[in-house]
Amino acid sequence: MKTYTEEEVKKLIQDAVIEACKATKDWFVKESVIVDRETKALMPNADITLKENPKNPLRDYVYPSLEKKGILITPSN
């Protein structure tokens, strides 16, 4: 059985999270439609854009969720 270093584990988790996020985005783009909130009209040429100064998805969303499960991620600087 292989033993992983702390850095290898961090890299594995980071890669897994990033790939899961990319796959979720791909799924969302391919499997959803955008409609106007008021008219419910289909908007086939709509773009989805990030808000100005978006939060960091890993640091602000994923890491806190992992911490609730007892998995602590500390950035290596």
C-alpha positions as CSV (number, residue, x, y, z in Angstrom):
1,M,0.0,0.0,0.0
2,K,1.4,3.4,-1.0
3,T,1.9,6.1,1.6
4,Y,1.2,9.7,0.4
5,T,2.9,12.8,1.7
6,E,0.8,15.7,2.9
7,E,1.6,17.7,-0.2
8,E,0.6,14.7,-2.4
9,V,-2.7,14.5,-0.6
10,K,-3.3,18.2,-0.9
11,K,-2.6,18.0,-4.7
12,L,-4.9,15.0,-5.1
13,I,-7.8,16.8,-3.3
14,Q,-7.2,20.0,-5.2
15,D,-7.2,18.2,-8.5
16,A,-10.3,16.2,-7.6
17,V,-12.2,19.3,-6.6
18,I,-11.1,21.3,-9.7
19,E,-12.0,18.5,-12.1
20,A,-15.4,18.0,-10.3
21,C,-16.1,21.7,-10.7
22,K,-15.2,21.6,-14.4
23,A,-17.4,18.6,-15.0
24,T,-20.3,20.3,-13.1
25,K,-19.9,23.4,-15.3
26,D,-19.8,21.3,-18.5
27,W,-22.9,19.5,-17.3
28,F,-24.7,22.8,-16.5
29,V,-23.8,24.3,-19.9
30,K,-24.9,21.2,-21.9
31,E,-28.0,20.2,-19.9
32,S,-29.7,23.5,-19.0
33,V,-31.6,26.3,-20.6
34,I,-31.8,29.9,-19.6
35,V,-35.1,31.6,-19.4
36,D,-36.2,35.1,-18.6
37,R,-37.3,35.4,-15.0
38,E,-40.4,37.4,-15.7
39,T,-41.6,36.1,-19.1
40,K,-40.1,32.6,-18.9
41,A,-39.1,33.1,-22.5
42,L,-36.2,30.9,-23.7
43,M,-32.9,32.8,-24.1
44,P,-30.8,30.5,-26.3
45,N,-28.0,33.0,-27.0
46,A,-27.6,34.1,-23.3
47,D,-24.2,34.2,-21.7
48,I,-23.5,33.3,-18.1
49,T,-21.0,35.6,-16.6
50,L,-19.4,35.9,-13.2
51,K,-20.2,38.8,-10.9
52,E,-17.6,41.5,-10.5
53,N,-14.9,40.4,-8.1
54,P,-16.3,36.9,-7.6
55,K,-15.3,34.9,-4.5
56,N,-12.7,32.1,-4.8
57,P,-14.7,28.9,-5.3
58,L,-12.2,26.7,-3.6
59,R,-11.4,29.0,-0.7
60,D,-14.8,30.4,-0.1
61,Y,-17.1,27.5,-0.9
62,V,-15.4,24.2,-1.1
63,Y,-12.9,24.4,1.8
64,P,-15.5,25.5,4.3
65,S,-17.7,22.5,3.2
66,L,-14.8,20.1,3.6
67,E,-13.9,21.6,7.0
68,K,-17.5,20.8,8.2
69,K,-16.6,17.2,7.4
70,G,-13.3,17.4,9.4
71,I,-11.0,17.9,6.3
72,L,-8.8,20.9,6.8
73,I,-7.1,22.5,3.9
74,T,-4.3,24.9,4.5
75,P,-2.7,26.7,1.5
76,S,1.0,26.2,1.1
77,N,2.8,29.4,0.5
